[in-house]
Amino acid sequence: MNTPVLGIDPVPVRSRDDGFSASDFWKLIVDNAWLVVSIIIGITALATAYAYLATPMFASDALIKVDYPNPNALGVNNTQGQQQVVPSTLPTDAEIQIIQSRAVLLPVIKKYHQDVLVAPREMPLAGRVSELLATPGQPSAPVLGFSSFAWGGEEVNVSQLDVPPRLENRKLMLRVLPQGAYELVDPDGNSILHGTVGRAVNADGISVMIDKLVARPGTEFNVTRFSEYQAVTRFAKNLKVMESTKDSGVVQVLYENEDPRLAQEITNAIAQTYIAAHVDQHREEASVTRNFILGELPRLERELQRAESELTNYRRSSNSMQPGTEATSYLQGSLDIERQIASLQMQRTQTAARFAPNTREVRTIDEQLATLRAQKQAFDQRFGQLPGSERKLMDLTRDSKVAEDIYVAMRQKASELAVTRAGTIGNVHLIDSAIYPTDPSKPKRPLVIAGGAAAGVVLSILFVFFRDQLSRSVKSPHSVESRLSLPVFGAVSFSPIQARLDRPSKASLLPGKSRPGALTSDPSRRVLSDERDAKGLSSDDVGHHPLSALGDRDMAVEALRAVHASLMLDIGPAPNNVLAVVGATPGTGKTFVASNLAVLHAQTGKNVLLIDGDMRRGRIASIFGQHGGNGFAEVLASKIQIDQAIRQTDVPGLSLMTSGRFPANPSKMLSTPRLPLILDLLQQRYDLVIIDTPAVLAVSDANLIAANAGSSVVVVRPSAQSEGELQEAIKRLDLTGARIAGVIFNAVPKRRSEKRTYAYASAYMSNVTTEED
């Protein structure tokens, strides 16, 4: 069942199958606009505070070019059929890892004391603000007597701090003493040593040297000496090494520090340390190769002498002879193959000293050697038909020539490597050195503030959405209809005039409120004043009438009329004309709904009796300006007759029975057979009997009254009870046999998403008021 349009329906009603649509989501945001704006402003303010209070970081970068390495360390000429071991891509990734290695970073860290952290002990937030306002070198005075905290302007330079392993990565405290002295305290509060600025101090394995200390006596600093592993880890967080463009071979080294000069110097130091290490590595390789060649030269010289001696002796013994064309061809081919084999064997000997046997470099040379040996074997078989003497002469000549070529090539290479070792630059080059950064790299204030505002928008929307979804309170009529399958007679909007009526005495006691013009300064009070004048009531009488008795200038009254019309149609077929107004929890507005429904029904010319069935805290008597006295409790106790408890009101046709004096046990009195007898008599005398009851979940009074009433209507106030509480109340009423006619939503707050609807209703109400005037 859908909620009928009753004056103002602040929440659109959906069927059970409806989901959370985009329109509903937008209305949720509009209704919580102030909350959303507050969250956005709060998060943006935090982002702004961070942007201006965070320590600025400066970044400086250097560019390094990585080239292909020399593929032939021995300098042997490439010949046909021989492959060179050349990488298919630039070794950029390997060089990046080398730059980030401890071998490169640790010397820089130690040189610039990045393994020591000295931080002043500051008051959170206030200390940072004071630091921004202070002048470097001029310590600020302590605030509120916190002399141990640093308030800006302090300067300290620790050039040396060596501690035993047990104190590494732990915070030590440096306390400034008068006349340039200081004290170092361990984490347990024990004094370790005392020293003076400019003098090295050694004690218990701790060595300290402080070059500069500008601070007030009593100021404390946190000092930490990091281990090598922790120092490299912390240092690497501010270091970025990356390839500028893929496969370009250009590596960017970028370092961030709060000191721009230090950022520049450290970046250059990293680049220079890496290039120096790279050059040293190549020089070392050149030295190893040269030493290897120098070690092989004596053997090669002996081989050359032996080959030449054998050739000379053979020529003497055979009287020598001029080789023929075929023998010359054989000799030339054998020389070429032997030279290649000899060169590859030399390369393999050196390569095997640097790489494992199964690596790609060694396997490539082995494959080349196998190919050349196969070619030599085939070549020898081809010329196997030569005369033996001629073949031997050619073999000896070949051996002598090959030995001579290898010996000469190795001597030449040894000389080249001597030059290379003295002036090598490797295959990496410094393109751009780091320059002094003038602007901080972070935080980027406009970006941080804009990001904070964007995050505020997202978080505020998510907060509002999830708060609505996770809330178990009853907030709208559609939730009752869809989940509890109960009809909703209408939604009565929150009435500021009724809020004034609920506390007239407090308002009259406020200073300055007794002036004639004070009442009309508030729109709701101005309406009350107009209604009072129209009906000839005094200012005290205004607080002693239900809202509907004052007129039609409040939209809530029109909504109550629509509720009354729908409700009367529903309770027509009921067993009797007794209507119980119930609520799950206190504070839902049962008394407000009951009293106004009674007034509205009486205004239709019917005889109505309003009974205050709340014999624990009933207040209907005060609404109508009546005293407590004898009432419903006394009638149930048979102390007085029914007629003695019924009183007349200023509303024609409306009679009243107050709760009476609060008894000790109202539930016991309501459970006696006298209650149905009383209701039977009253329903015969009145067109409608309305009973206001206590909260269902608080006591059992409402259940007993609803069981004897022909109909019961449940008053629900948004966010005043949860769905579980409402379900439990309805369950209890069902167990007693009560006939639940439906639900009335009361005090529904006005929503921004329904602003136009309120404007339309207000326009109609204004027109009605003008015509009546």
NUBATI-660218 format. One record per residue (C-alpha): x, y, z. Coordinates in steps of 0.02 Angstrom, whole numbers, padded with zeros to 5 digits, always signed. Layout:
N
XYZ...
***
This chain:
773
+00000+00000+00000+00068+00171-00045+00060+00321+00068-00075+00445+00015-00026+00625-00012-00063+00709+00155-00022+00891+00152+00167+00867+00145+00244+00700+00109+00430+00732+00136+00486+00559+00080+00426+00484-00085+00351+00313-00063+00416+00166-00163+00348-00007-00190+00427-00160-00114+00522-00200-00274+00598-00027-00292+00787-00013-00269+00895+00133-00220+00885+00238-00377+00996+00380-00434+00856+00500-00390+00848+00434-00213+01037+00446-00199+01033+00628-00255+00894+00669-00132+00995+00587+00006+01142+00700-00034+01031+00855-00043+00947+00813+00122+01117+00797+00206+01193+00945+00116+01260+01028+00273+01341+00867+00332+01419+00840+00160+01482+01019+00155+01551+01006+00332+01648+00847+00290+01715+00925+00130+01769+01082+00223+01848+00979+00362+01949+00867+00246+01998+01014+00136+02055+01108+00292+02161+00958+00344+02236+00948+00169+02272+01134+00173+02354+01119+00343+02461+00976+00280+02508+01073+00123+02573+01220+00226+02638+01129+00380+02722+00979+00299+02910+00991+00278+02945+01036+00096+03054+00914-00001+03171+00966-00141+03217+00848-00283+03374+00853-00390+03415+00734-00532+03560+00679-00641+03560+00587-00808+03676+00442-00851+03695+00363-01025+03722+00174-01035+03804+00107-01195+03833-00068-01261+03985-00151-01181+04141-00197-01283+04100-00371-01352+04281-00427-01378+04389-00399-01226+04542-00477-01307+04528-00369-01462+04538-00516-01582+04470-00471-01753+04307-00549-01802+04324-00668-01947+04197-00747-02060+04093-00879-01976+04134-00819-01800+03996-00744-01691+04020-00602-01569+03941-00615-01397+03842-00452-01401+03684-00422-01294+03524-00391-01391+03468-00250-01274+03553-00117-01171+03601-00174-00995+03499-00032-00918+03406-00137-00790+03567-00210-00724+03646-00038-00709+03493+00027-00615+03511-00113-00488+03696-00073-00470+03657+00111-00436+03536+00057-00297+03660-00067-00223+03740-00046-00053+03911-00037-00136+03861+00128-00216+03744+00201-00083+03838+00163+00079+03988+00274+00040+03870+00418+00000+03768+00388+00157+03921+00390+00268+03997+00541+00182+03841+00648+00210+03795+00571+00379+03629+00504+00318+03644+00359+00441+03616+00481+00585+03446+00562+00615+03432+00713+00730+03256+00778+00759+03203+00912+00885+03073+00859+01011+02922+00964+00962+02747+00992+01027+02628+00913+00900+02560+01040+00775+02598+01190+00885+02783+01155+00874+02776+01143+00685+02683+01308+00671+02809+01392+00787+02952+01320+00684+02883+01396+00525+02876+01567+00608+03050+01556+00686+03214+01622+00615+03351+01492+00589+03491+01512+00714+03381+01607+00837+03291+01485+00953+03115+01539+00999+03061+01559+01179+02962+01414+01253+02773+01424+01254+02675+01391+01414+02833+01338+01504+02872+01186+01395+03058+01222+01393+03111+01045+01346+03023+01059+01178+03100+01143+01028+03000+01291+00964+03096+01331+00806+03261+01412+00759+03370+01272+00831+03520+01209+00731+03623+01053+00764+03755+00962+00662+03814+00789+00718+03966+00746+00612+04001+00580+00698+03899+00457+00799+03957+00279+00824+03863+00166+00943+03871-00019+00987+03747-00135+00897+03631-00137+01047+03595+00049+01025+03578+00048+00836+03406+00098+00770+03355+00157+00944+03311+00335+00994+03437+00421+01104+03401+00588+01184+03518+00736+01167+03489+00866+01302+03567+01038+01283+03662+01103+01435+03727+01279+01470+03890+01345+01395+03891+01234+01242+03883+01070+01337+03765+00926+01304+03711+00760+01379+03670+00598+01287+03536+00488+01368+03493+00309+01320+03313+00248+01289+03298+00194+01471+03336+00370+01534+03513+00334+01590+03647+00463+01554+03778+00392+01434+03902+00533+01415+03930+00720+01427+04019+00822+01296+04056+00994+01227+04024+01062+01054+04177+01045+00941+04260+00905+01040+04251+00718+01006+04190+00614+01153+04214+00426+01177+04133+00323+01314+04074+00143+01328+04094+00108+01144+04005+00269+01094+04092+00403+00993+04009+00574+00968+04065+00730+00879+03948+00881+00870+04009+01026+00764+03864+01145+00792+03730+01160+00924+03618+01314+00932+03475+01288+01056+03412+01345+01224+03480+01249+01375+03356+01112+01418+03301+01084+01238+03295+00900+01192+03331+00813+01026+03298+00635+00971+03456+00558+00898+03459+00391+00807+03608+00298+00734+03546+00176+00603+03626+00012+00555+03693-00003+00378+03542-00103+00321+03417+00017+00399+03513+00169+00336+03510+00105+00157+03325+00061+00172+03280+00236+00234+03392+00319+00107+03316+00221-00037+03143+00288+00005+03196+00460-00057+03294+00392-00205+03219+00353-00375+03320+00272-00514+03228+00242-00677+03252+00238-00864+03192+00402-00938+03120+00319-01093+03108+00133-01126+03260+00063-01218+03340+00236-01225+03485+00188-01113+03467+00353-01017+03450+00326-00829+03381+00463-00716+03445+00470-00536+03330+00578-00427+03350+00610-00242+03237+00708-00124+03288+00799+00035+03221+00941+00139+03386+01034+00110+03399+01084-00075+03588+01100-00068+03604+00929+00009+03486+00854-00121+03600+00921-00260+03761+00862-00180+03697+00689-00137+03628+00663-00313+03794+00710-00391+03886+00601-00264+03780+00450-00311+03812+00476-00496+03997+00502-00472+04015+00355-00353+03925+00241-00476+04029+00297-00625+04190+00282-00524+04141+00106-00471+04097+00064-00650+04266+00129-00714+04358+00037-00576+04270-00122-00626+04323-00102-00808+04500-00058-00756+04503-00213-00649+04443-00317-00795+04576-00240-00907+04709-00277-00775+04652-00457-00758+04656-00480-00947+04827-00400-00965+04898-00503-00824+04827-00658-00907+04909-00611-01073+05076-00571-00990+05071-00740-00908+05038-00826-01075+05174-00733-01175+05322-00840-01113+05230-00999-01163+05181-00926-01331+05361-00872-01361+05423-01048-01326+05291-01119-01443+05349-00998-01579+05532-01043-01555+05491-01229-01559+05386-01212-01720+05521-01109-01807+05657-01231-01754+05562-01382-01819+05528-01294-01985+05713-01245-02006+05775-01419-01965+05655-01501-02086+05703-01384-02226+05887-01426-02199+05857-01611-02195+05746-01609-02350+05851-01479-02445+05691-01371-02445+05587-01346-02598+05463-01222-02668+05283-01279-02632+05163-01298-02775+04999-01207-02804+04894-01340-02716+05012-01346-02567+05007-01155-02554+04816-01160-02552+04820-01291-02417+04941-01188-02315+04837-01029-02327+04675-01116-02279+04755-01207-02133+04828-01042-02070+04660-00957-02069+04574-01098-01975+04716-01118-01851+04718-00932-01813+04530-00934-01777+04547-01088-01667+04693-01014-01572+04601-00849-01544+04444-00937-01483+04543-01045-01365+04620-00889-01288+04449-00810-01271+04379-00968-01193+04520-00974-01066+04483-00796-01011+04293-00817-01018+04300-00977-00915+04386-00880-00778+04238-00760-00766+04086-00869-00805+04025-01042-00758+04050-01183-00886+03865-01193-00934+03837-01007-00961+03786-00938-01130+03954-00853-01157+04056-01012-01134+03935-01120-01234+03943-00998-01381+04133-01008-01390+04128-01198-01375+04005-01207-01520+04119-01097-01625+04270-01206-01583+04177-01364-01629+04128-01287-01797+04306-01233-01836+04378-01403-01788+04253-01488-01902+04304-01371-02043+04488-01408-02010+04458-01595-02013+04365-01583-02178+04502-01470-02248+04638-01594-02197+04544-01739-02278+04528-01642-02439+04715-01614-02454+04765-01786-02387+04825-01842-02561+04973-01722-02562+05147-01800-02551+05200-01833-02372+05354-01724-02380+05258-01578-02452+05118-01597-02326+05238-01601-02179+05326-01446-02242+05160-01356-02256+05108-01413-02082+05269-01352-02004+05258-01189-02099+05078-01168-02041+05120-01203-01858+05262-01078-01862+05156-00944-01944+05009-00969-01824+05122-00964-01671+05203-00805-01736+05035-00719-01769+04966-00764-01597+05125-00709-01509+05128-00541-01600+04940-00514-01570+04955-00550-01383+05103-00429-01363+05003-00296-01454+04849-00329-01347+04951-00318-01188+05009-00146-01240+04830-00093-01282+04764-00153-01114+04899-00054-01024+04833+00102-01109+04652+00051-01078+04685+00022-00893+04758+00196-00877+04619+00289-00967+04462+00182-00972+04291+00264-00951+04183+00108-00968+04016+00107-01057+03922+00233-00945+03935+00421-00958+03867+00567-00856+03755+00674-00967+03682+00800-00844+03742+00837-00669+03617+00880-00532+03576+01065-00513+03514+01165-00366+03323+01145-00349+03236+01311-00317+03058+01247-00293+03002+01103-00181+02947+00945-00268+02820+00906-00133+02700+00942-00062+02626+01027-00214+02504+01138-00122+02374+01167-00259+02370+00982-00299+02360+00930-00116+02219+01052-00079+02123+01002-00236+02150+00819-00194+02088+00850-00017+01931+00934-00083+01900+00790-00204+01930+00663-00066+01810+00761+00045+01675+00750-00087+01697+00563-00108+01712+00524+00078+01564+00634+00126+01452+00551-00003+01509+00378+00051+01483+00422+00233+01307+00486+00204+01263+00337+00095+01329+00202+00213+01258+00289+00365+01088+00285+00284+01107+00104+00228+01175+00041+00394+01053+00137+00501+00919+00024+00574+00804+00166+00623+00639+00193+00536+00659+00346+00428+00524+00343+00294+00349+00275+00261+00406+00163+00118+00518+00063+00235+00368+00022+00345+00257-00024+00198+00388-00129+00109+00464-00219+00258+00320-00229+00383+00174-00236+00260+00077-00105+00358-00026+00034+00279+00034+00211+00313-00107+00337+00335+00006+00486+00310+00158+00583+00361+00141+00735+00473+00283+00856+00449+00377+00928+00596+00290+01082+00665+00397+01221+00739+00236+01296+00811+00203+01135+00906+00381+01141+00970+00342+01315+01039+00182+01251+01116+00279+01115+01206+00386+01242+01299+00289+01405+01319+00341+01431+01497+00527+01418+01457+00513+01543+01316+00422+01668+01425+00559+01661+01556+00701+01707+01438+00772+01884+01460+00702+02010+01339+00562+01895+01277+00426+01992+01367+00442+02141+01251+00295+02165+01134+00400+02148+00978+00493+01996+01036+00353+01874+00999+00338+01923+00817+00525+01910+00781+00504+01721+00756+00387+01664+00615+00314+01524+00721+00281+01644+00865+00204+01769+00746+00080+01635+00690+00039+01596+00871+00011+01780+00905-00107+01797+00756-00206+01643+00807-00217+01705+00986-00286+01873+00929-00408+01792+00808-00480+01678+00941-00474+01804+01084-00351+01700+01186-00221+01765+01305-00038+01724+01287-00054+01596+01428-00201+01510+01342-00103+01479+01182+00002+01346+01268-00156+01254+01329-00232+01200+01164-00185+01068+01035-00110+01130+00874-00266+01093+00770-00372+01198+00889-00273+01355+00844-00314+01358+00660-00251+01299+00492-00094+01404+00470+00023+01258+00502+00050+01130+00364+00053+00994+00496-00131+01029+00533-00177+00999+00351-00079+00837+00354-00172+00786+00513-00338+00819+00426-00288+00703+00284-00234+00571+00410-00399+00590+00501-00498+00567+00342-00404+00409+00292-00408+00339+00467-00597+00361+00487-00626+00261+00328-00520+00119+00393-00591+00106+00569-00771+00111+00508-00789-00080+00499-00700-00103+00667-00787-00200+00809-00809-00039+00910-00773+00146+00896-00628+00143+01020-00462+00196+00943-00299+00162+01036-00151+00271+00988+00010+00174+01024+00195+00190+00993+00344+00073+01006+00454+00186+01112+00432+00349+01208+00452+00512+01112+00359+00464+00954+00221+00595+00980+00073+00482+01025-00004+00615+01136+00013+00748+01000-00072+00636+00871-00209+00577+00989-00257+00752+01051-00259+00828+00877-00359+00684+00800-00486+00707+00940-00498+00894+00903-00515+00867+00715-00651+00735+00736-00745+00846+00857-00737+00989+00731-00838+00880+00611-00985+00891+00731-00956+00724+00819-00951+00688+01004-00776+00632+01048-00699+00574+01210-00511+00584+01232-00442+00472+01369-00267+00487+01438-00225+00302+01459-00046+00337+01510-00063+00320+01699+00124+00334+01722+00170+00500+01640+00014+00562+01552+00008+00746+01506-00151+00772+01406-00223+00872+01552-00084+01002+01534-00113+01015+01346-00293+01068+01375-00252+01174+01528-00338+01052+01648-00282+00997+01820-00240+00816+01858-00370+00767+01988-00487+00620+01967-00476+00530+01803-00454+00363+01715-00359+00282+01859-00496+00323+01984-00631+00255+01867-00536+00090+01846-00516+00080+02035-00706+00110+02058-00670+00261+02165-00779+00376+02061-00912+00360+01928-00875+00385+01744-00971+00550+01736-00866+00620+01878-00706+00591+01777-00766+00666+01613-00729+00850+01585-00777+00971+01449-00649+01067+01346-00652+01230+01248-00671+01128+01088-00858+01099+01054-00900+00913+01055-00736+00860+01135-00736+00786+01311-00584+00737+01410-00540+00604+01538-00369+00634+01613-00256+00497+01677-00295+00540+01858-00174+00515+02000-00036+00394+01949-00071+00225+02032+00061+00105+02095+00021-00034+01970-00071+00026+01814-00049-00140+01722-00141-00234+01859-00287-00111+01851-00298-00125+01660-00302-00315+01668-00463-00320+01771-00636-00349+01688-00683-00170+01728-00587-00098+01578-00696-00179+01442-00853-00134+01540-00801+00049+01548-00760+00052+01362-00927-00027+01318-01019+00111+01411-00915+00249+01335-00929+00190+01154-01118+00196+01170-01114+00377+01228-00984+00446+01105-00958+00436+00918-00772+00406+00944-00666+00363+01095-00479+00396+01076-00358+00327+01205-00179+00387+01221-00066+00246+01284+00111+00223+01351+00250+00150+01244+00223-00032+01196+00401-00088+01231+00411+00004+01396+00262-00071+01487+00115-00187+01449-00019-00052+01472-00035-00017+01286-00059-00201+01246-00202-00217+01370-00289-00061+01305-00263-00106+01121-00336-00279+01151-00501-00199+01202-00501-00062+01071-00584-00087+00903-00434-00016+00811-00256+00034+00851-00145+00154+00757+00044+00151+00780+00133+00320+00786+00308+00316+00714+00435+00456+00722+00586+00452+00606+00746+00398+00696+00654+00381+00862+00646+00191+00851+00733+00057+00752+00651-00065+00633+00681-00203+00759+00593-00107+00896+00445-00071+00783+00433-00253+00731+00440-00309+00912+00302-00187+00961+00188-00246+00820+00224-00426+00868+00170-00393+01047+00012-00307+00990-00030-00453+00876-00008-00577+01019-00138-00483+01122-00263-00487+00977-00257-00301+00941-00320-00244+00771-00183-00134+00698-00262-00014+00574-00099+00060+00513+00041+00182+00545+00051+00371+00560+00219+00454+00532+00241+00601+00648+00365+00748+00655+00443+00705+00488+00582+00833+00463+00579+00944+00313+00700+00891+00178+00795+01000+00058+00753+00881-00083+00567+00923-00060+00592+01111-00052+00480+01143-00201+00340+01039-00126+00347+01140+00034+00344+01299-00067+00185+01244-00156+00100+01197+00007+00153+01359+00089+00080+01457-00055-00089+01370-00035-00087+01396+00152-00051+01582+00126-00196+01597+00005-00314+01513+00127-00259+01627+00266-00282+01784+00160-00457+01735+00110-00505+01699+00290-00438+01867+00345
***
